[in-house]
Amino acid sequence: MIEWLQTEVFPAAVESGSFGAGAKFLGYEPSGQQDSDISDIFFGTVNVELPDGGQLSERVYVKVQTKETKFYHLSHNIDAHFHNEVLFYTELLPLLRKYDTENFLAGSIPEFVYGRATLGAAPDQDVIVQKDLSLKGFRMTKEKLFLDEKHIRLTVDRLAKFHALAIMCQHENPEAFNEVVSKIKATNLHGPSDGPKQKDPFDQIKFRGIDPLKEDPEYSERLTEISRHCEWGASWLKKYMGPSDAINTLTHGDLTRHNLMFRYDDQREPVEVVLCDWACIRYCTPVSDLSLFLILDTSPELKRSHWDTFLSEYYSALSRVLDGHASKPSFEDLQLEMRKKGVYGYHWAVYMLPAGFETELNHKMENTPLTELFQLLSEAGGPKATEYLTDIVKFMLDHEFIFEVDE
């Protein structure tokens, strides 16, 4: 792999002008490697000679498709991941920058260097190269489960600005925007579909947060609609991953703390955040990003004390960018959209939250027969994960979420 990077990828990247016009490739010095569910990740330094005879050394972060078979591959189109991320950086981001008067994107999106995606024709040739964010002081949070108020407020502000730029771009230049968005590929193999609804056996896992409340007198009589909704949960999830009948924008698609990097001040307070990994971009309701992030990555206490504050701050940031634009939704529209589609976050939390208690869950899933997988996922994270999922259901009921069901 290192030889391939040295002899093919980085010479091609330099020749494309990614390191400046007229630069010549001198070499690549690897400095580390790590593994993820969909990628093999390499760190290193690219050395180039500049036209004036000087030299430039640039530390980079490189993603290539993993050669190992992983559980994630059973439900996701990894070829589409690479395609979408290259599309985002090379076609969508340049469109959005035209409307970015605050230059917000420069500080909140990773700096792209080079990319290649073949959509399955040659997956071993797919690659994405970015500048190493650690050089600017960015790092993953140390929190293992939930983020605190300052991290969340910062992320919600930047997410809103991104959503607003996409809304503005579509309003101002619909032909170009829609043309590029039409190139986005579904990354979830069980994604949006116009076909007939079908029950998914794994929807029964959604009842992990519901069943404990059947004996709770405060909630037992309020479970009918969410139960009916979750019986067909996969079908509703597919719907919410497609365009909404209300508010739509370009979404990140996988906005969790795992795809965020923060920069901190001397008091260790977060002052900037970069939204990473744009492989799951979609055109759909902004609530898909917002509900996933707020439901999965905030503690039960913080959800109950700051939910309305986070929504207000998201809307304030959105409004500042869209000030005076007819495309700006009302706050009431946003609130209703969250009530109607905010359950999207719960649909993912039943799978993702238990992983916060079991660091080896993905490895276990890879080595578990499909016939035993349901039991594993139903018990992952133990009683504490069940308690947190139950609290999410309580929260949705208390905030009068609307659980869509078939008549």
Secondary structure, DSSP 8 states (H G I E B T S, - for coil): -HHHIIIIIHHHHHHTTTT-TT-EEEEEEEEEEEE-SSEEEEEEEEEEE-TTS-EEEEEEEEEEE-SS--GGGGTB-HHHHHHHHHHIIIIIHHHHHTT-TT-HHHHHS--EEEEE--TTSSGGG-EEEEE-GGGGT-B--S-SS---HHHHHHHHHHHHHHHHHHHHHHHH-HHHHHHHHTT----BTT----S-----GGGGGGGGTTGGGGG-TTTGGG-HHHHHHHHTHHHHHHHHTS--SS--EEE-S--SGGGEEEEE-TTS-EEEEEE---TT-EEE-THHHHHHHHHHHS-HHHHHHHHHHHHHHHHHHHHHHTTT-TT---HHHHHHHHHHHTHHHHHHHHHHGGGGT-TTHHHHHHTS-HHHHHHHHHHTTHHHHHHHHHHHHHHHHHTT-------
